Each structure stands twice: as structure tokens, then as C-alpha cells.
Amino acid sequence: FNDTIGKVFVKTDVNGDSVFRYETLDLNWAFNGTNSGSVTYQVTRLTDPGLMMKSLRFAEIFLKNSQQALYPYALWLTEKCYQLSSAGVEQKEIISRYRNLMFSWIDQINEEDMLEKALRYLGYDVTRAMNITDVGHLSSDADTGEDKMLKGARREHKTVMQIAQFYTDAFFSDCEKLGIKRPEIVVPATSCIDTFIHMVEVLLEKGYAYIAGGNVYFDTSKLENYYVFGNMEEESLAVGVRDSVEEDENKRSKSDFVLWFTKSKFDDQELKWDSPWGVGYPGWHIECSGISIKYLGEYLDIHCGGIDNAFPHHTNEIAQSEAYLGHPWCKYWFHVLHLLDARGKMSKSKGDFLTVSLLEEKGYAPLVYRMFCLQSHYRKPLTFSFESLDNTATAYKKLVSRIAALKNEGEHDEAAMEPLRASFRAALENDLNTSLALTALYDVLKAKLSDADKLALIKEFDEVLSLGLLKAAKALREEQNAQKSAVPEGMTAEEAAEIEALIAKRTEARKAKDWATADAIRDALAARHIVVKDTPQGITWSVQG
């Protein structure tokens, strides 16, 4: 089907019809939940093999455009491509309908942090809130599957609240290493249960919700426009976005979603609360709306998240929030595309999820990864490789070296600084173009300014970029000074000072283009087995032999 996926379709005959099966060895997954009891699953009956191959090509084009291996969605995607191509839908439209299936984490947080700092730099007052989903987030977006917190607690032999605290602490520790500012408001969902219950009560009173099978569901049929992102059509949607397709029979429509659970697929849910509908717990979607409205008010300026949250999560947030409030809720949605590798989307299930600790284990400074993210744009997928990260590490080291070489001296020229500020502001105002913002930073180093003014601008710009440049430059200078003051073994301090003086004279001679003197000093040093090296970080010397 696609070499990125590494699986194949097999054609057989069943009752005279062509049946294409998907052979897999590493996925416990079947289209429509049909498990044949072996490693092979029946996909669908297609009587037109030529059209089937055309559909496969459409699906392959989508996967390559997305630059990701959508393992669990290959079957569903191919079925949909077949249905759409049968109906005469063009290739370009098929690709665009499924463009929103993307995933990631760290780069998303980096971009959100950049957005907040850019807005502050541009003069806005910003209050940012973040929820900690410590209950109710199931392993499927279709309101099915297992609670992720409960699953993690069993895996690590801890309570749900211990798991929540452990990973909350780990998350913010990683954020600090990446230069990410902690939001002013951080709220665990378990602290707002009364808020969620009240919202559900209001939605029921207004007729936007119904009770079925013990659970409370939002009725999407009550809305004029539920599919607010991408003008998606109901028949083109999967029931589940992240996991196998499994429809909740209690729903009146497959697009309806749970507001409150009292009945679910598992009975060992650790966290439950009393409610007017019985003991249970909130659905994931209601948590974000409730926390936002409680702490930021009825009108929200910007809502952030990964592109995979656009549907159904953010779509559901809009539906329930505006139905509850009775007016428009959020003005702008900031969706960040995802981190990919050469094979496609990185994911925990594939064992290649990128973490800060993994970067540190491999010897990379977390801020190098931040710079790597800033070289891309949040609307584009970010393809990761350690080769690319190596290039960024080299660029970061050179940048720090150039800054470390600056002296905090020289005349101040505000008029000369302003065009550079304007360039940096323009980059931020151009849909948060972080790549151009980095270019503006490099322009400062090339500008005809005093070192003092360059350092002032670098400090100012790095309040947004958060690359720790001045701190890293200071550490490099201290390291260089320590190396200079170190006396090689077998040499006295006086001898080392004499060599330092000779090297200084050689440097001055080279600046004056007095090559004869410079060569004579070089020969004198060589006679004493002193090796001098000119590096981007400065002049170093050592004793050879």
C-alpha cells in the first residue's frame, strides 16, 4: 500500500466478488471492529479492482502529503477514498478532506509559548490558562476506550492522582528546560467538577443535551453549523479520530459527544463524583470549556492546540460553549501542525516519541531543540531528524560564540537600532514567522552598531525567542577564561604568561599586517612545541609532545 506503512493489501475471491484484505503483524486493529481471529482483516468488498487501485493511489498521495504514517487510519482512509472516488470526487478534494489527521506535542508547546511572548512584546496584556486533564480523557476521541489516567496508573502501579502529579511535574520541568513560560493559570480538571455539572445542567435545560444509557450527550443536531473547521460533511467523518472505529449505540448521531459519564466500558474508574444523573465523571470536552469560562470569562480571544484537536475536540468545545453561553465564544484558533520523522508522525505507541530527556541523553541542549522548532512555521509539519538537529546545534554554538565575542561597550545609537526592532516586530506580526524573527536576530550581529547596542537588542529579542543566548555566551566566556588561566602540566605560571604575551603580540602583528613579526613569533612558539589554533571561539594554545 505504502512503503512508509510497510503493509500490503491482498486480493482474494469471496462468493465471486473481489475482497481486499489488509495484512498486518503489529496492529491489533480491524476495520469496523471485525477481527477474523488471525493477523488478516477483511476490509471491504470492491467489485472494481481498477477503482480500488485508484483509491489506493489517492490514499498514498494523502499520506505522502501529510508526511506521516497513519497506521490505524490506513483502512478507513482507503475505504473513504474508494467511496469518494466512486462518487466522482476529484483527487485534490479527497486529499483536502483528510488533511486534518495530524499529531504532535513538544513543538506545539513551543509555538504557543512563542505566541504568548510575541503578543507581550507587541504590547498586549496576556492572561494564559492551561488545564491539566487528570480525569475523563479517554484513549479514543469517540467517547470510547479507556481513561488514559487509569491506564497509566495501572501501568506504573500508582494511584491516578499520583500519576497526574508525576507527569504534571515532569511536564513543567521539561517546559523550563525549553524556555517555556508557565501560564499564570494552571487548573487540574478535578478541581472544577461543580463547574462542569452546572454547565451540563444548563445544556439540558436549553435542550442541547439528552440522557441515554445513563450518560449525558450533547445533541449536535440542534446546531445550524456543527462542523466549523474545514466545512466537513457528516458522511466524510470517521466515528473515532485516534483509535479504531467504534460507535456508541447510545448516541442519536455519531457526531454527538458525552458531557457526563455514568456508564462506560469499564467499571474500575477510580475518580467519580455525585451528580444529578448518578455517580460518574465528566467528558473530556466539557473540561476545557468549563475551565476557560470560569477563569477567563465568557469571551475568549485565542484558543491554542494541535491540529488533531480541531476535530472533534475543539469543534465540540465551540458547540457546547456557545450553546451554554448563548453567544460567540472564541475569536481565533491557533492550531499547530505536528512533529514528524522520516517515517511520518512520531507517537508513543511506535516507541519513538521525542522527549526532552531523550534529547539530553543524546547530548543535546533542550534550547537547541527550541531553535530547531523556531526555524519552521507553526502552520507547517516539522520533520525531525538527528541530522537536522546536529545542524541546528552547530548553528546555535556559532551564534553563541559570536555573541560571546561582543564587548559591552561603545556609543548608543537609538536611531540605528529602530529599523532592526521594526524588522523583528514585522516577523512576529507576519503570522508569527519565527524563522524571519531568527533572521532579524542575525541581522543585529551584522549591523553597524556598537557592541553595547547589539547586546541590548539581542537581550530584547531573546525575551521572545527564549534561546538563553546571553546566559550561554557568559558561560562560554567563563569557560574560555578558565582555559586561558590554566597552566599546562610541566610549565610554570611565568612561562604560561610569557606564551600568552607572545600570542597577544602575534595577534596584534597580524592585525597590523606585519607578517614578518607574526611569522617570527609563530616560529619561536613552534620551537617551544607550542601549537596555536584560531577557532570561532578565539585563540587557543597547547603544548605538543
VEXDREN-2710 file (C-alpha; in Angstrom, 1 decimal):
% VEXDREN-2710
k/r/px/py/pz
1/PHE/0.0/0.0/0.0
2/ASN/2.7/2.5/1.0
3/ASP/6.3/1.7/1.9
4/THR/6.0/4.2/4.8
5/ILE/3.4/1.8/6.3
6/GLY/5.1/-1.4/5.2
7/LYS/1.9/-3.4/4.9
8/VAL/0.1/-4.8/1.9
9/PHE/-3.4/-5.5/0.6
10/VAL/-4.1/-9.0/-0.6
11/LYS/-6.8/-9.7/-3.2
12/THR/-8.9/-12.9/-2.8
13/ASP/-12.3/-14.1/-4.1
14/VAL/-15.3/-14.5/-1.8
15/ASN/-18.5/-15.7/-3.5
16/GLY/-17.3/-14.4/-6.8
17/ASP/-16.5/-10.9/-5.5
18/SER/-13.1/-9.4/-5.1
19/VAL/-12.1/-8.9/-1.5
20/PHE/-9.1/-6.9/-0.4
21/ARG/-7.6/-7.8/2.9
22/TYR/-5.0/-5.9/4.9
23/GLU/-2.2/-8.0/6.3
24/THR/-0.5/-6.8/9.4
25/LEU/1.7/-8.3/12.0
26/ASP/1.9/-5.5/14.6
27/LEU/-1.5/-4.0/14.9
28/ASN/-4.4/-5.3/17.0
29/TRP/-6.8/-3.3/14.9
30/ALA/-9.6/-4.1/12.5
31/PHE/-11.8/-2.0/10.3
32/ASN/-15.3/-1.8/11.8
33/GLY/-14.1/-3.9/14.7
34/THR/-14.2/-7.1/12.6
35/ASN/-11.5/-9.5/13.8
36/SER/-11.1/-12.7/11.9
37/GLY/-9.1/-14.2/14.7
38/SER/-5.8/-14.1/12.7
39/VAL/-3.4/-11.4/11.5
40/THR/-5.6/-10.7/8.5
41/TYR/-8.7/-8.5/8.5
42/GLN/-11.4/-8.1/5.8
43/VAL/-11.6/-4.5/4.7
44/THR/-14.4/-4.2/2.2
45/ARG/-15.8/-5.8/-0.9
46/LEU/-14.9/-4.0/-4.0
47/THR/-16.2/-5.2/-7.4
48/ASP/-13.9/-2.8/-9.4
49/PRO/-10.2/-3.6/-8.8
50/GLY/-9.2/-0.7/-11.1
51/LEU/-11.1/1.8/-9.0
52/MET/-9.6/0.2/-5.9
53/MET/-6.1/0.8/-7.1
54/LYS/-7.1/4.4/-7.9
55/SER/-8.3/4.8/-4.4
56/LEU/-5.1/3.4/-3.0
57/ARG/-3.1/5.9/-5.0
58/PHE/-5.3/8.7/-3.6
59/ALA/-4.7/7.4/-0.1
60/GLU/-1.0/7.1/-0.7
61/ILE/-0.8/10.7/-2.1
62/PHE/-2.6/11.9/1.1
63/LEU/-0.1/10.1/3.3
64/LYS/2.9/11.5/1.4
65/ASN/1.4/15.0/1.6
66/SER/1.0/14.6/5.3
67/GLN/4.5/13.2/5.6
68/GLN/3.3/10.7/8.2
69/ALA/2.4/7.0/8.6
70/LEU/-1.2/6.9/9.7
71/TYR/-1.2/3.3/10.7
72/PRO/-4.6/3.0/12.4
73/TYR/-6.3/5.0/9.6
74/ALA/-5.0/3.3/6.5
75/LEU/-8.0/1.0/6.2
76/TRP/-10.6/3.7/7.0
77/LEU/-8.9/6.2/4.7
78/THR/-8.8/3.8/1.8
79/GLU/-12.5/2.9/2.2
80/LYS/-13.3/6.6/2.2
81/CYS/-11.1/7.2/-0.8
82/TYR/-13.0/4.4/-2.6
83/GLN/-16.4/5.8/-1.7
84/LEU/-15.5/9.3/-2.7
85/SER/-13.8/8.3/-6.0
86/SER/-16.8/6.2/-6.8
87/ALA/-18.9/9.3/-6.4
88/GLY/-16.6/11.2/-8.8
89/VAL/-14.8/13.3/-6.2
90/GLU/-11.5/14.7/-7.5
91/GLN/-8.2/13.7/-6.1
92/LYS/-7.4/17.2/-4.7
93/GLU/-10.7/17.3/-2.8
94/ILE/-10.1/13.9/-1.3
95/ILE/-6.7/14.9/0.0
96/SER/-8.0/18.1/1.5
97/ARG/-10.9/16.4/3.3
98/TYR/-8.5/14.3/5.3
99/ARG/-5.7/16.9/5.7
100/ASN/-6.5/17.4/9.4
101/LEU/-5.3/14.0/10.6
102/MET/-2.0/15.1/12.2
103/PHE/-0.3/14.8/15.6
104/SER/2.4/16.1/18.0
105/TRP/3.4/17.6/21.3
106/ILE/6.6/19.5/22.1
107/ASP/6.7/21.7/19.0
108/GLN/3.1/22.7/19.8
109/ILE/4.0/23.9/23.3
110/ASN/7.0/25.8/21.9
111/GLU/4.8/27.6/19.4
112/GLU/2.1/28.5/22.0
113/ASP/4.9/29.9/24.2
114/MET/6.2/31.9/21.3
115/LEU/2.7/33.3/20.6
116/GLU/2.3/34.5/24.2
117/LYS/5.7/36.1/24.3
118/ALA/5.3/37.7/20.9
119/LEU/1.9/39.2/21.9
120/ARG/3.5/40.6/25.1
121/TYR/6.4/42.1/23.0
122/LEU/3.9/43.7/20.7
123/GLY/2.2/45.5/23.6
124/TYR/-0.7/43.2/24.5
125/ASP/-1.7/42.2/28.0
126/VAL/-1.9/38.4/28.0
127/THR/-3.5/36.0/30.5
128/ARG/-3.0/32.4/29.6
129/ALA/-4.7/29.4/31.2
130/MET/-3.8/25.8/30.9
131/ASN/-5.9/22.8/32.0
132/ILE/-4.4/19.6/33.4
133/THR/-6.6/16.7/32.2
134/ASP/-6.4/14.5/35.2
135/VAL/-9.8/12.7/34.6
136/GLY/-12.1/11.9/31.7
137/HIS/-9.6/11.8/28.7
138/LEU/-10.3/8.5/27.1
139/SER/-8.0/6.8/24.7
140/SER/-10.4/7.5/21.9
141/ASP/-11.9/10.8/20.7
142/ALA/-15.1/8.9/20.0
143/ASP/-16.1/8.8/23.8
144/THR/-14.9/5.2/23.9
145/GLY/-11.9/3.3/25.2
146/GLU/-10.1/3.5/28.5
147/ASP/-9.3/6.5/30.7
148/LYS/-5.7/7.4/30.0
149/MET/-5.1/8.3/33.6
150/LEU/-6.4/4.9/34.8
151/LYS/-4.4/3.1/32.2
152/GLY/-1.2/4.9/33.3
153/ALA/-1.9/4.3/36.9
154/ARG/-2.1/0.5/36.3
155/ARG/1.0/0.5/34.2
156/GLU/3.1/2.3/36.7
157/HIS/1.5/0.9/39.9
158/LYS/0.4/4.3/41.2
159/THR/-2.9/6.0/42.0
160/VAL/-4.5/8.2/39.4
161/MET/-3.7/11.3/41.3
162/GLN/0.0/10.2/41.8
163/ILE/0.2/9.7/38.0
164/ALA/-1.4/13.2/37.4
165/GLN/1.1/14.9/39.8
166/PHE/4.1/13.0/38.5
167/TYR/3.5/13.9/34.8
168/THR/2.4/17.4/35.6
169/ASP/5.7/18.0/37.4
170/ALA/7.7/16.3/34.6
171/PHE/5.9/18.4/32.0
172/PHE/6.7/21.7/33.7
173/SER/10.3/20.6/34.3
174/ASP/10.6/20.0/30.6
175/CYS/9.0/23.3/29.8
176/GLU/11.5/25.1/32.0
177/LYS/14.4/23.4/30.1
178/LEU/12.9/24.5/26.8
179/GLY/12.5/28.1/27.9
180/ILE/8.7/27.8/28.0
181/LYS/6.9/30.2/30.4
182/ARG/4.5/28.6/32.8
183/PRO/1.0/30.0/32.3
184/GLU/-0.5/32.3/35.0
185/ILE/-3.4/29.9/35.4
186/VAL/-2.9/26.1/35.6
187/VAL/-6.0/24.2/36.6
188/PRO/-6.5/20.4/37.1
189/ALA/-9.9/19.3/35.8
190/THR/-10.7/17.5/39.1
191/SER/-10.9/20.9/40.9
192/CYS/-13.8/22.1/38.7
193/ILE/-16.3/19.3/38.9
194/ASP/-19.1/21.6/40.1
195/THR/-18.5/23.9/37.1
196/PHE/-18.8/21.0/34.7
197/ILE/-22.0/19.7/36.4
198/HIS/-23.6/23.2/36.2
199/MET/-22.8/23.6/32.5
200/VAL/-24.3/20.2/31.7
201/GLU/-27.5/21.1/33.7
202/VAL/-27.8/24.3/31.7
203/LEU/-27.3/22.5/28.4
204/LEU/-30.0/20.0/29.4
205/GLU/-32.4/22.8/30.3
206/LYS/-31.8/24.6/27.0
207/GLY/-32.5/21.4/25.0
208/TYR/-28.9/21.0/23.7
209/ALA/-28.3/17.7/25.6
210/TYR/-30.1/14.4/26.3
211/ILE/-29.7/11.4/28.6
212/ALA/-29.2/8.0/27.1
213/GLY/-27.8/4.8/28.6
214/GLY/-27.1/6.6/31.8
215/ASN/-24.8/9.1/30.1
216/VAL/-25.5/12.8/29.2
217/TYR/-24.8/13.6/25.5
218/PHE/-24.6/16.9/23.6
219/ASP/-27.1/16.9/20.7
220/THR/-25.2/18.3/17.6
221/SER/-28.4/18.2/15.5
222/LYS/-29.5/21.3/17.5
223/LEU/-26.8/23.4/15.8
224/GLU/-27.0/25.1/12.4
225/ASN/-23.3/24.6/11.8
226/TYR/-21.5/22.0/13.9
227/TYR/-18.5/21.4/11.5
228/VAL/-17.0/24.8/12.0
229/PHE/-13.5/23.8/10.9
230/GLY/-13.0/22.9/7.2
231/ASN/-16.7/22.7/6.2
232/MET/-16.6/18.9/6.8
233/GLU/-19.6/16.9/5.8
234/GLU/-21.0/14.3/8.2
235/GLU/-20.7/11.4/5.8
236/SER/-17.0/12.0/5.4
237/LEU/-16.2/11.7/9.1
238/ALA/-14.8/8.8/10.9
239/VAL/-16.5/7.9/14.2
240/GLY/-13.2/7.9/16.0
241/VAL/-10.2/10.1/15.1
242/ARG/-7.4/8.5/17.0
243/ASP/-8.5/4.9/17.5
244/SER/-10.4/2.1/15.9
245/VAL/-13.9/3.0/14.6
246/GLU/-16.3/2.1/17.4
247/GLU/-19.7/3.7/17.5
248/ASP/-21.6/4.5/20.8
249/GLU/-25.0/3.0/20.3
250/ASN/-26.5/5.4/22.9
251/LYS/-25.8/8.4/20.6
252/ARG/-28.6/9.7/18.4
253/SER/-25.9/10.8/15.9
254/LYS/-22.3/9.7/15.5
255/SER/-21.2/13.3/15.9
256/ASP/-22.9/13.6/19.4
257/PHE/-20.5/13.5/22.3
258/VAL/-20.5/12.8/26.0
259/LEU/-20.8/15.6/28.5
260/TRP/-21.0/13.3/31.6
261/PHE/-20.4/9.6/32.0
262/THR/-22.2/7.4/34.5
263/LYS/-21.8/4.3/32.3
264/SER/-18.7/3.4/30.3
265/LYS/-16.9/0.3/29.0
266/PHE/-15.0/-0.1/32.3
267/ASP/-16.2/-0.2/35.9
268/ASP/-13.0/0.4/37.7
269/GLN/-12.8/4.1/37.1
270/GLU/-11.0/5.4/40.2
271/LEU/-12.3/9.0/40.1
272/LYS/-16.1/9.5/40.4
273/TRP/-18.4/12.2/41.7
274/ASP/-22.0/12.5/42.6
275/SER/-24.2/14.3/40.0
276/PRO/-27.9/14.7/39.2
277/TRP/-27.5/11.8/36.8
278/GLY/-25.7/9.4/39.1
279/VAL/-22.2/8.8/40.2
280/GLY/-19.8/9.4/37.3
281/TYR/-17.2/11.8/35.8
282/PRO/-17.0/14.5/33.1
283/GLY/-16.3/14.0/29.5
284/TRP/-13.0/15.5/28.2
285/HIS/-14.6/18.2/26.0
286/ILE/-16.6/19.8/28.8
287/GLU/-13.5/20.2/31.0
288/CYS/-11.8/22.7/28.6
289/SER/-14.9/24.8/28.1
290/GLY/-15.6/24.9/31.8
291/ILE/-12.1/25.9/32.9
292/SER/-11.8/28.5/30.2
293/ILE/-15.1/30.2/31.0
294/LYS/-14.5/30.0/34.8
295/TYR/-11.1/31.6/34.7
296/LEU/-11.0/33.7/31.5
297/GLY/-14.7/34.8/31.2
298/GLU/-17.4/34.4/28.6
299/TYR/-15.3/35.8/25.7
300/LEU/-12.0/34.2/24.7
301/ASP/-9.6/35.8/22.3
302/ILE/-7.3/32.9/21.3
303/HIS/-7.5/29.1/21.9
304/CYS/-4.4/27.0/21.1
305/GLY/-3.8/23.4/20.4
306/GLY/-2.5/20.8/18.0
307/ILE/-4.2/20.4/14.6
308/ASP/-5.5/16.9/15.6
309/ASN/-7.7/18.7/18.3
310/ALA/-9.5/20.8/15.6
311/PHE/-12.0/17.9/15.2
312/PRO/-13.6/16.7/17.3
313/HIS/-12.3/18.3/20.4
314/HIS/-12.2/22.0/19.5
315/THR/-15.3/21.5/17.4
316/ASN/-17.1/20.1/20.5
317/GLU/-15.8/22.9/22.7
318/ILE/-17.3/25.5/20.4
319/ALA/-20.6/23.7/20.2
320/GLN/-21.1/23.3/24.0
321/SER/-19.6/26.7/25.0
322/GLU/-21.7/28.7/22.6
323/ALA/-24.9/26.7/23.4
324/TYR/-24.2/27.3/27.1
325/LEU/-23.4/31.0/26.8
326/GLY/-25.8/31.9/24.1
327/HIS/-23.3/34.0/22.1
328/PRO/-20.0/33.5/20.1
329/TRP/-17.2/32.3/22.4
330/CYS/-13.7/32.3/20.9
331/LYS/-12.4/34.7/18.2
332/TYR/-9.2/32.9/17.0
333/TRP/-8.0/29.3/16.9
334/PHE/-4.2/28.7/16.9
335/HIS/-3.7/25.2/15.5
336/VAL/-0.1/23.9/15.4
337/LEU/0.9/21.2/12.9
338/HIS/2.9/18.3/14.0
339/LEU/6.3/16.8/14.6
340/LEU/7.2/14.1/12.1
341/ASP/10.1/11.9/11.3
342/ALA/11.2/10.3/8.0
343/ARG/8.5/7.6/8.5
344/GLY/5.8/10.0/9.5
345/LYS/4.2/11.0/12.8
346/MET/6.1/10.4/16.0
347/SER/4.0/8.6/18.6
348/LYS/4.3/6.9/21.9
349/SER/2.7/3.8/20.5
350/LYS/5.5/3.4/18.0
351/GLY/8.1/3.8/20.7
352/ASP/9.8/6.9/19.1
353/PHE/8.1/9.7/20.9
354/LEU/10.5/12.6/21.2
355/THR/11.1/13.8/24.8
356/VAL/13.4/16.3/26.4
357/SER/15.1/13.6/28.5
358/LEU/15.8/11.6/25.3
359/LEU/17.5/14.7/23.8
360/GLU/19.5/15.2/26.9
361/GLU/20.6/11.6/27.0
362/LYS/21.9/12.0/23.4
363/GLY/23.9/15.1/24.4
364/TYR/21.6/17.9/23.0
365/ALA/20.8/21.0/25.0
366/PRO/17.0/21.5/25.1
367/LEU/17.3/25.1/23.8
368/VAL/18.9/23.7/20.6
369/TYR/15.7/21.8/20.0
370/ARG/13.7/25.0/20.7
371/MET/15.8/26.8/18.0
372/PHE/15.1/23.8/15.7
373/CYS/11.4/24.4/16.1
374/LEU/11.7/28.1/15.6
375/GLN/13.2/27.6/12.1
376/SER/9.9/26.2/10.9
377/HIS/6.4/27.7/10.8
378/TYR/3.6/26.6/13.1
379/ARG/1.3/26.0/10.1
380/LYS/3.7/23.5/8.5
381/PRO/4.6/20.0/9.7
382/LEU/8.0/19.9/11.3
383/THR/10.1/16.9/10.1
384/PHE/12.6/15.9/12.6
385/SER/15.9/14.0/12.2
386/PHE/19.0/14.0/14.4
387/GLU/21.0/15.1/11.4
388/SER/18.8/18.3/11.2
389/LEU/19.2/18.7/15.0
390/ASP/23.0/18.4/14.6
391/ASN/22.9/21.3/12.1
392/THR/20.9/23.4/14.5
393/ALA/23.3/22.6/17.3
394/THR/26.2/23.8/15.2
395/ALA/24.3/27.0/14.3
396/TYR/23.4/27.6/17.9
397/LYS/27.1/27.1/19.0
398/LYS/28.3/29.6/16.4
399/LEU/25.6/32.1/17.3
400/VAL/26.6/32.0/21.0
401/SER/30.3/32.3/20.1
402/ARG/29.6/35.5/18.1
403/ILE/27.6/36.9/21.0
404/ALA/30.3/35.9/23.5
405/ALA/32.9/37.9/21.4
406/LEU/30.9/41.2/21.9
407/LYS/32.1/43.7/24.4
408/ASN/29.5/45.7/26.4
409/GLU/30.9/49.0/25.2
410/GLY/30.5/51.7/22.5
411/GLU/28.2/54.6/21.9
412/HIS/24.5/54.2/21.9
413/ASP/22.5/55.0/18.7
414/GLU/18.8/54.5/19.2
415/ALA/18.0/55.6/15.6
416/ALA/20.2/52.8/14.2
417/MET/18.5/50.3/16.5
418/GLU/15.0/51.1/15.5
419/PRO/15.0/49.6/12.0
420/LEU/16.2/46.3/13.4
421/ARG/13.4/46.4/16.0
422/ALA/10.9/47.1/13.2
423/SER/12.2/44.1/11.3
424/PHE/11.8/41.8/14.3
425/ARG/8.2/43.1/15.0
426/ALA/7.3/42.6/11.4
427/ALA/8.4/39.0/11.6
428/LEU/6.2/38.4/14.6
429/GLU/3.2/40.2/13.0
430/ASN/3.6/38.2/9.9
431/ASP/1.6/35.2/11.3
432/LEU/4.3/34.6/13.9
433/ASN/7.0/33.9/11.4
434/THR/9.7/32.7/13.8
435/SER/12.1/31.9/11.0
436/LEU/12.2/35.5/10.0
437/ALA/12.5/36.5/13.6
438/LEU/15.7/34.5/13.8
439/THR/16.9/36.2/10.7
440/ALA/16.3/39.6/12.3
441/LEU/18.4/38.4/15.3
442/TYR/21.3/37.5/12.9
443/ASP/20.9/40.9/11.3
444/VAL/21.7/42.5/14.6
445/LEU/25.1/40.9/14.6
446/LYS/25.9/42.1/11.1
447/ALA/24.6/45.7/11.7
448/LYS/26.9/48.7/12.1
449/LEU/26.1/49.2/15.8
450/SER/28.2/49.3/18.9
451/ASP/28.7/46.0/20.8
452/ALA/26.6/47.5/23.6
453/ASP/23.6/48.2/21.3
454/LYS/23.9/44.8/19.8
455/LEU/23.8/43.1/23.2
456/ALA/20.8/45.3/24.2
457/LEU/18.9/44.2/21.1
458/ILE/19.9/40.5/21.5
459/LYS/18.6/40.7/25.1
460/GLU/15.3/42.3/23.9
461/PHE/14.7/39.8/21.1
462/ASP/15.6/36.8/23.2
463/GLU/12.8/37.7/25.6
464/VAL/10.6/36.4/22.9
465/LEU/12.8/33.7/21.3
466/SER/13.9/32.4/24.7
467/LEU/17.1/30.7/23.5
468/GLY/19.1/31.7/26.5
469/LEU/21.7/33.4/24.4
470/LEU/23.3/35.9/26.8
471/LYS/23.4/33.3/29.6
472/ALA/25.1/30.8/27.2
473/ALA/27.5/33.5/25.9
474/LYS/28.5/34.3/29.5
475/ALA/29.1/30.7/30.3
476/LEU/31.3/30.4/27.2
477/ARG/33.4/33.4/28.1
478/GLU/33.9/32.0/31.6
479/GLU/35.0/28.7/30.1
480/GLN/37.4/30.4/27.7
481/ASN/38.9/32.4/30.5
482/ALA/39.3/29.3/32.6
483/GLN/41.1/27.6/29.8
484/LYS/43.4/30.6/29.3
485/SER/44.3/30.7/33.0
486/ALA/45.0/27.0/33.2
487/VAL/48.7/26.3/33.3
488/PRO/49.8/23.2/31.3
489/GLU/51.5/20.4/33.2
490/GLY/55.3/20.8/33.4
491/MET/55.1/24.6/32.9
492/THR/55.3/27.4/35.4
493/ALA/52.8/30.3/35.6
494/GLU/55.6/32.7/34.5
495/GLU/56.2/30.6/31.4
496/ALA/52.5/30.4/30.6
497/ALA/52.2/34.2/31.0
498/GLU/55.2/34.7/28.6
499/ILE/53.5/32.5/26.0
500/GLU/50.2/34.4/26.4
501/ALA/52.1/37.6/25.8
502/LEU/53.8/36.3/22.7
503/ILE/50.4/35.2/21.3
504/ALA/49.0/38.6/22.0
505/LYS/51.9/40.2/20.1
506/ARG/51.4/37.8/17.2
507/THR/47.7/38.8/17.1
508/GLU/48.5/42.5/17.0
509/ALA/51.1/41.9/14.3
510/ARG/48.6/40.1/12.2
511/LYS/46.0/42.9/12.6
512/ALA/48.7/45.4/11.5
513/LYS/49.6/43.0/8.6
514/ASP/53.1/42.8/10.0
515/TRP/53.6/39.3/8.6
516/ALA/57.3/39.1/9.3
517/THR/56.8/39.7/13.0
518/ALA/53.8/37.3/13.2
519/ASP/55.8/34.6/11.4
520/ALA/58.8/35.1/13.7
521/ILE/56.6/34.7/16.8
522/ARG/55.0/31.6/15.3
523/ASP/58.4/30.0/14.7
524/ALA/59.5/30.9/18.2
525/LEU/56.4/29.3/19.7
526/ALA/56.8/26.2/17.5
527/ALA/60.4/25.8/18.7
528/ARG/59.0/25.5/22.2
529/HIS/56.4/22.9/21.0
530/ILE/53.5/25.4/21.4
531/VAL/50.6/24.8/19.0
532/VAL/48.4/27.8/18.4
533/LYS/44.9/27.4/16.9
534/ASP/42.5/30.1/15.6
535/THR/38.9/29.0/16.3
536/PRO/35.5/30.7/16.1
537/GLN/35.6/30.9/19.9
538/GLY/39.0/32.6/19.9
539/ILE/42.7/31.7/20.0
540/THR/43.7/28.5/21.9
541/TRP/47.1/27.0/22.5
542/SER/48.6/23.8/23.9
543/VAL/51.9/22.1/24.4
544/GLN/52.6/19.3/21.9
545/GLY/54.8/16.4/22.8
END
